[in-house]
Structure formats: structure tokens, C-alpha cells
Amino acid sequence: MFSQKGKLQGFILDDKKNPINDVNITIQGLASQTNAKGFYSISIPSNEKVAVVFSHISFKKATLILTVTPDEVVDFNLVLSEKEEQMGEVFVNANNKKGVQGILTIDPATLKNVPGANPGIENVLKSLAGVNSNNELSSQYAVRGGNYDENLVYVNEVEVYRPFLIRSGQQEGLSFTNTDLIQNVDFSAGGFQSKYGDKLSSVLDITYRKPTQFGATVEASFLGGSASFDLISKDKRWTAITGVRYRNNSLLVNSQETQTNYTPSFVDVQTAINFQASSKWQWSFLGNISQNKYNYEPLTRQTNFGTIDNPQALLIFYEGQERDQYQTFFGAVKSTFKASDVSTYKFIGAVFHTLEKEHFDILAEYRLAEVDTNIGSETLGDVSFSRGIGSQLNHARNDLDALIANAEFKGIHDWKSNLVEWGVKYTRESIRDRISEWEVIDSAGFALNPPRFLPKKDEPYTIYNGPLAPYQDVRAINFNTINRFSGYLQWSRKANLGTSLVWYTLGVRMHSWQVLGGYVSGEQQFTFSPRAQFTIKPNTKANLLFRLSGGMYHQPPSYRELRDSDGVVQPNVNAQQSIHVVLGNDYSFSLWNRPFKLVTELYYKSLSDVNTYTIDNVRIRYQANNDAKAYAQGIDVRWNGEFVPGTESWISFGYLKTEENSNGKGFIARPTDQRLKFAMLFQDYMPNIPSVKLYLNLVYNTGLPGGSPSYADPFLYQNRLRDYRRADVGFSKLLVDRSASRQYGKWASSFQELAIGVEVFNIFNNQNAITNTWVRDVYTKNQYGIPNYMTTRVFNIKLNARF
């Protein structure tokens, strides 16, 4: 009897996305009910067409018609309506389409609840296997050996961009995506289809929701606040959702070792407007305006380092300040025309404009000293002897004005079991960039020349009579235009192979571009990228899904990749190329009568025409010469499910090895060689008081091969940073919840939901370093790498309200 049944499970929500308790689910005499979280699970007779009825005394009835195979698990989430008539029958594909494509779907509610110093989508992504970041202040992430520039991000099918000049996480402020507006989040860590763009590592595909009624949400905390508003016309043809956010990282930055006057201001406004012109034609607009002001005046710093036997300290006194500003303006129009039941066409036009200014003059005067460790001494812990004295002056006047405009036309044709998708796109990038930055280092009164002069002198014992030059000096003016033409064609089909279900996807991408402007004129370049996916679901008792995907992936250079280490544009940089293979397995099962899934993926990338780079905090500087080849290999494992009934949690583990070989010198670790990764995202609540909830976000990463002096030859000297260990925890209390059958006083009449929470970032107060500061001891001629630590333990209070 068991072998002749499948299973139907999912969540049932109301129009406001609240879970509905006690919904009755009936199938041929079998019955089940949803729990307090809106979750249900029920057995279904297999190999026959059955009707599933969802009913509740306060909602309209809905019916689902489907057929399942033996032991098949169907995920079906439903929104019940109180007023509008539901469709009499709902037909669904019995298999998870996103799982077939190797795409992970993340619950939007998880994005808002999980604690983190930089909350949002990226905060949750960093808990996945294969996604790495050692900087909690940054929204940037690296995927399976790639860097921050190798990830695609779409919002409502429109590609979005980030500022060019950001060099540290504390400058970033707000991520583009607003979690208050999100309806759906899909993520692929590799082996993605041809319809997605030309990047090497990952795709993040986000859809903003369409309001169903008037509403508003408000959030406030010590780190800033946000508000969103849902609007809908009387005839429901117009809908709009708008979000406003303000962010202030002072609470986090002030927990670092450097004492500062820090006055940031990160603000943005986003809106998504939809208009249903007719039953076949729909228009939408997505707009964003953001302004990040970063005013930073360091005062003093003391970092203790060394060993128990030889403790040392770095004391720095600063003068000067940094004043940065990043303004971005983004607008996109999308038109969707459903020509017939099988054909749909889309047009997307978008413009992105960024104005960026990075100006600073900072003088750092330092003392490298020994610390008094004599117990009982009146000067215990104080500096007893200075081993080195010096200063460092950093100057920058960097300005960038970039305008990126594109137009895209897509077609989708779906008939029987075949799906054909195609698209063509034109992009024009206009860049005006001025780079002027230098660094002067003085050690005990002796100016240090660039590293190329060091072998020719022995200061301070031998007099150096050559020219004095800045230790680092980058100056360039680039006015460039890049024209790009790209397109794709993709075919997908679902079929049977014996008693098993199979899915095929074949596709190809093409990209052509040319760099012009200023004193450079690049050649017209072209790439051709075939890709494929094959998925099979065997007809076995175990609910298994196997995937094989891959192909050729190209990444035509963006403007940032065209600039070499001296800031000069090299117009003929080739596209980096990767042959990518991913073998995946999804295993769905029940444990403790609750749903679980184990996802395992093995991957290998062979890269050529590699554009090598260095990473300093989050700033990437390329060599722009395509002189290397590389590889990345590893395994990602993710176990997720209801470890606590009614909540989703997961545990992730990843192993990665990525190396590069430049000019035949041999293979060395790449800057993103994050060997081991362990992460856990856990949600819980008190059984007797379910309105009290706990959220835990724990990450452990082994150290990256960073922290070496910027001028060091990586083939001669490599240094790994310490392991990254961090745990953030949040507690919340739901004060008002209209979805629950409970009476509240008049004070709560305006709220649909009201919650207050406490967050503790870096609860174990681990010291995580992002880079090293290198100082010189002129007496011994040694250099010391002093870690630049990230944030310490920080407490935050947060208030959420929904109206």
C-alpha cells in the first residue's frame, strides 16, 4: 500500500502572506489539516488523476487536480482568498521545476529574520555551501572560486550593477535589493542555463512582489530603518510597491580598533509599478535612486599582536580624513505581450547611471613597540620600548561617471512538452574615469622608495642618492565607450525514459563587443558559449533527482577588468573562459514525520585566458593581460528541512580548491581559495510560547590566501589570513499577530503584526582579520604583518510593524 502512494505537501497562506491554521485538505476520503505555520502533508494515490480540495470556514474553497508517481513528493504552496473567487481547478507540474534546473529557491521571510551585520539576501547566501565571504560589512560574495565581479544579479529580469570604486565593506552601505519588496529569490551556484548572462560563477534572480491590497511595513533599529508601501487601484489594473531605506554603520564601525569620527549616510528609494493594459499586455517600471555618503576621520588605533613570549603593539595616530560619495540612478521599463497560449514576447529597456567620488588625505604616524608583561609591574600592558617609528601618507582624488544603457527583446514559446526561449540585447557603456592616488612611507626618518628600488640600497646604513618616488603611484584618465551585442537560444523538453522522468535543456549564448574612446581602439571580439543540462528522476522508492549540467562559459571584460594595475585601460583584454561541469543529486525524505532534503553537488572548472587580480578588502585590481590558466574543484552539501516543526533550517558544508598558473610559473592558490566552509542557519521557537523565536546564523571559513604585502610576488611569498569564525543570533517577540485567534487591546488596532527583537552580532567576540598592515623595523629590517580586525561583539534592538 505504501509503494502505491505519493505525497503532497506545502504551505497555505492568506492574501497578506500570513499562514492559515486548520485548513482542511481532503483527497478521496483521506484528510489532513495545516498547522500553526500553515504547513500540511498528505498521502496521494499514485498513477491516477485525483482532486485535492482545500477548504476553510473563512476562505473560498480551492481545488487542485494532479497525478503523481509512486513515492513522489509534490511541493504545492497555495494562497487562499477571503473575497475573490478562486479558480475551480489548479493544474500544477508535479515536480519542482527549479530543482530540475539546479536552482535553489529561498523563502523571502527568511531574508528578513536571519540576523547579520549586513542583513538581506547576501547575508543568507553566505550561509550556503560554495558561497564565501570573510567580510560581514560587505554585501559582496565569491562563489566556487570566482570573485565578486563574476556574479549575475537580476531584479524582475533586469540586470543590476554595483558601484565601481568601492574599496572597503564599510563604504558599501546598502545592497541594491530591498528585502521588503521581494516575492521570490532563485540562486544558482554554477552550471546555469544559456538564458542567463555572461558571467563565470553564479546567478541571483529576484522577483519583486505585486501588491494585492493596501498596506505598509516599518522597521527601525540602531543600524537604521526602512519603510515600504503597497498601493493598488480600485480596478486593480495599477499596482505599486515602494521602499525607503536608511543605513548607518556607526554602531559596527565604532566597535573596531580604530577610533574614528564616522558620519555615514546610506539612503535609497525603490519603486516597482505594474500596469495591466489588457488580458494580453502588461507594463512595468522598476526605479532606484541611492546616495551613499561616507565621511571618515580616523583618530587613533592600537593593535596588540605577537606571541606570549614576545608581545608587541602597533600604535597609530592619524591626521586627515576621507570623504566619499556614491550616487546611483537606475530605471527600467518592461513590456510583456502574450500573443497566444503558447507564445510570449518581452521588451526590456534599462539605464544605470553612477557618479562616484573617492577623496582622502590621511597621515598615519605609527610606533611599533614592545609591551611590558611583567606581572606586578606598575606599567603592565604599557609600551616599554619602541622598535620602529614611521609614518604613512595616503592621498586619492578618484572620480568616475558611468552611464550604462541597454535594450533587450525576448521570446518564449511553450507547446506540449517543448519550451523554446530566445533573446537579443544591445548594451552601451560610457565611462569617464580619473584615477589619482599615491602613498608615501617614511620609516625612522628615511623615505622608502618603491619595491623595485629596494635591492639597490641598504638604508639607513648606506646613503641612497637616487630619486625619491611615492611607494605606490597610480595615475590615469580613461574616457571609454563599450558597445556590446549578445543573444541566446535555448530549448527545453520534458520526456519519459523507460519508467523515469527526464528533462533536457540545450542552449547557446553569443556575445560581441568592442572598446573605443580616448587614445585606444580595441578590436571587435566574439564569444560562442554552448551549454546543456540533463536531469533524471528514477522511478524508485527513494525520492531522488540526478542532474548533469555544464558547458562553456565566457565573461567578456567589464570596465573594471579592462583597467590594469596602473589604472590604464587595455582595450583588447579577452573574455575569460571556463569549461564547467556540475553533477548534482537531490534526495527528499521524511525524518521525524517532517520533510527534509539533502542536496549534493560536485563541480569542476577549467579556466583559460584568466585575468589575474589581487583583492584588498573588497577592491579588486586586475593585471588585464590574460596570461594565466586556472582550475576550481570541490563539493557542496546542504541539508535542509524542518529540524523544528514549522520552520526551515539548514546546514551547509563545502570543500573548494582553486589554483592559477601565470606565465607557466606553476600553480599557486588563487585569492579566493576558500578550502573549507561550514555554515548553519537555524530557526526555533518556544513550544509553549510560539511568539518567541530564535534565529542563529553561524559561519566558519578557513583562511584566504591574503594579507601579503601588495607588492609581494605571490609566486615567492604567500600568506593566509586566519580562519573566519562568526555567529550572529537574534531573538524576537511577536506582540501582535492578527493571523492568530487572539484578542488585543485598542492600542493594537492599527497593526496587522508588531514584533520587537534583540540581535547579538559576533556573539563569541571572535577576532577576524580582513587584511594586514605591514610596518618596517629599520633596526632589524624585518616587516611585521599586523591584522586589520573586523567588528567585535555588538548588540542591536529592532522593531518591526506591519499595517
Salt bridges, closest charged atoms under 4 A:
GLU84 OE2 - LYS236 NZ 2.33
GLU85 OE2 - LYS60 NZ 3.41
GLU136 OE2 - ARG726 NH1 3.31
ASP149 OD1 - ARG162 NH2 2.81
ASP149 OD1 - ARG560 NH2 3.15
GLU157 OE2 - LYS334 NZ 2.96
GLU157 OE2 - LYS346 NZ 2.78
GLU157 OE1 - LYS410 NZ 3.21
GLU159 OE1 - LYS425 NZ 3.52
ASP180 OD1 - LYS112 NZ 2.44
ASP186 OD2 - LYS98 NZ 2.58
ASP198 OD2 - ARG509 NH2 3.20
ASP198 OD2 - HIS511 ND1 2.95
GLU219 OE1 - LYS112 NZ 3.71
ASP230 OD2 - ARG209 NH1 2.60
ASP268 OD2 - ARG245 NH2 2.65
GLU358 OE2 - ARG167 NE 2.60
ASP361 OD1 - HIS395 ND1 2.67
ASP361 OD2 - ARG397 NH2 2.60
GLU370 OE2 - ARG387 NH1 2.94
ASP399 OD1 - HIS359 NE2 3.23
ASP399 OD2 - ARG434 NH2 2.58
ASP401 OD1 - HIS353 NE2 2.84
ASP401 OD2 - ARG432 NH2 2.65
GLU421 OE1 - LYS195 NZ 3.75
GLU429 OE2 - ARG484 NE 2.78
ASP433 OD2 - ARG563 NH1 2.60
GLU437 OE1 - ARG167 NH2 3.19
GLU437 OE2 - ARG619 NH1 3.36
GLU437 OE2 - ARG621 NH2 2.92
ASP458 OD1 - LYS781 NZ 3.53
GLU459 OE1 - LYS457 NZ 3.00
ASP473 OD1 - ARG475 NE 3.00
ASP586 OD1 - ARG547 NH1 2.99
GLU601 OE1 - ARG144 NH2 2.47
GLU601 OE2 - ARG547 NH2 3.04
ASP636 OD2 - ARG144 NE 2.86
GLU660 OE1 - ARG670 NE 3.12
ASP673 OD2 - ARG675 NE 2.84
ASP673 OD2 - ARG720 NH2 2.59
ASP728 OD1 - ARG726 NE 3.24
GLU753 OE1 - ARG802 NH2 3.69
GLU759 OE2 - LYS798 NZ 3.17
ASP777 OD2 - ARG387 NH2 3.25
